[in-house]
Amino acid sequence: MHSTRIPLRLSAALGAAALTLTAAACGSGDDGAGGDGDTPLIGVILPDSASSDRWETADRKYLEEAFEAAGVDYDIQNAQGSREDFQTIADQMLTNGVDVLVTVNLDSGTGKTVIEKAKSQGVATIDYDRLTEDGGADYYVSFDNEQVGVLQGQGLAACLEGAAAPSLIAELNGSPTDNNATLFKNGYDSVLDPLYADGTFEKGPDEWVPDWDNAQAGTLFEQMLTDTGAEIDGVLAANDGLAHAVITVLQRNNLNGTVPVTGQDATVQGLQNILTGDQCMTVYKAVKQEADAAAELAVALANGETPETEASVTDPISSAEVPSVLLEPVAITIDNIQDVVDDGYADPAELCAGDYAALCTEHGIG
């Protein structure tokens, strides 16, 4: 995988640093606006709202803002975890004449079917956040997802520094059908495997969570705790939703705050769990940067341009090189939650509401 990393603080001119827009025409040489001179129409399909709050609270908002600023028409819909609805939404968008289709796949099989149908109709495609394996999308916009996992592994190691060795570690991975989950695991295992090998950590239960389902995650972790006699010392949970499921189980067993748990997405819930000491870290992915980059690509394609990117990702199935924009993730602990607030991603009024107000004051967050 080749990547171009872009720092957390990013100006509004992100695309100028990440993309070079060339004037080569897409398609028949018309103005790129659906072939009829109308305003370009861009379709976006989000995956769900259950696995992570980000899709509706962040991605939708930032994509809408970017499309509004660009003066294009758009249609953003959420498949709510249904593969059937994902395909139906795509069919509707193609029938309505979208110029570009941006998708976050639920699995690579469904995603590939949609991408192939779009391409057969001359519609440009962008994989957003998740690469569709063997899908053949024209572009891919995401974060350096192996680095996300590295930060999680390093975070867990830091949270367990000074603990008696060997610390028993449970790994709760994301969905086995999500290529990102595989990349996350590659990243954190690259940190944890040497620690297993040298006896610092002991490898414990290691399970994948179908569809990133938080309820299933809780059930799986409950069984992990039973199987180990409640001797788990740390949990590598792949995102904040899975982390909260783990924390809920730990709370029921009066173990919360004693077992470090990782996360990802810097959700309000995840940040609040860090404030209470129930979660030791999360990973912040500046969704606005991701949305802005995807929107700029989509608008360029819709206007008949051929964007060039400074990065590419190798499709693990087809070995094709997919032109890509990859952004830099940031580890968040109790010491730098304010950075997420300052970046405009977390609303301090929501984060510091109610019982969390005193904790925010204690840690200088607001």
HELIX and SHEET records of a PDB file:
HELIX    1   1 LEU A   14  ALA A   18  1                                   5    
HELIX    2   2 ARG A   54  ARG A   54  1                                   1    
HELIX    3   3 TRP A   55  ASP A   59  3                                   5    
HELIX    4   4 ARG A   60  ALA A   70  1                                  11    
HELIX    5   5 ARG A   83  THR A   95  1                                  13    
HELIX    6   6 SER A  108  SER A  120  1                                  13    
HELIX    7   7 ASN A  145  CYS A  159  1                                  15    
HELIX    8   8 ASN A  179  ALA A  197  1                                  19    
HELIX    9   9 PRO A  210  TRP A  212  5                                   3    
HELIX   10  10 ASN A  214  ASP A  227  1                                  14    
HELIX   11  11 ASP A  240  ARG A  252  1                                  13    
HELIX   12  12 VAL A  268  THR A  276  1                                   9    
HELIX   13  13 VAL A  287  ALA A  302  1                                  16    
HELIX   14  14 ILE A  337  ASP A  342  1                                   6    
HELIX   15  15 PRO A  348  LEU A  351  1                                   4    
HELIX   16  16 GLY A  354  TYR A  356  5                                   3    
HELIX   17  17 ALA A  357  GLU A  362  1                                   6    
SHEET    1   A 2 LEU A  19  THR A  22  0                                        
SHEET    2   A 2 THR A 306  THR A 309 -1                                        
SHEET    1   B 7 ASP A  73  ASN A  78  0                                        
SHEET    2   B 7 LEU A  41  LEU A  46  1                                        
SHEET    3   B 7 VAL A 100  THR A 103  1                                        
SHEET    4   B 7 ALA A 124  TYR A 128  1                                        
SHEET    5   B 7 TYR A 139  PHE A 143  1                                        
SHEET    6   B 7 GLU A 321  LEU A 327  1                                        
SHEET    7   B 7 ALA A 311  THR A 314 -1                                        
SHEET    1   C 3 PHE A 201  TRP A 208  0                                        
SHEET    2   C 3 SER A 167  ASN A 173  1                                        
SHEET    3   C 3 GLY A 234  ALA A 237  1                                        
SHEET    1   D 2 THR A 282  TYR A 284  0                                        
SHEET    2   D 2 VAL A 330  ILE A 332 -1                                        
END                                                                             
